[in-house]
Amino acid sequence: QTIAGEHGLDGDGHYNGSSDLQLERMNVYFTHASGDKYVPRAVLVDLEPGTMDAVRAGPFGKLFRPDNFVFGQSG
């Protein structure tokens, strides 16, 4: 949430900022996807799917693509 906010992104990954500096370094943490949306450059790994469900249900869960999540069936 903090990094998205610093770069002017809302919970859906759309840029709402007002500074060219925010866009200049956006590609460090985010990839520009279709629909003028940014998605995190991250892979989330855990042995339990419950923690991933909590991330998806959170305020910034829509930012992540489904293939960013890797989890086992039991930990």
Helices and strands as residue ranges (DSSP letters): H 2-6, H 20-24, G 26-28, E 30-33, E 37-40, E 44-46, H 49-57, G 61-63, G 66-68, E 69-71
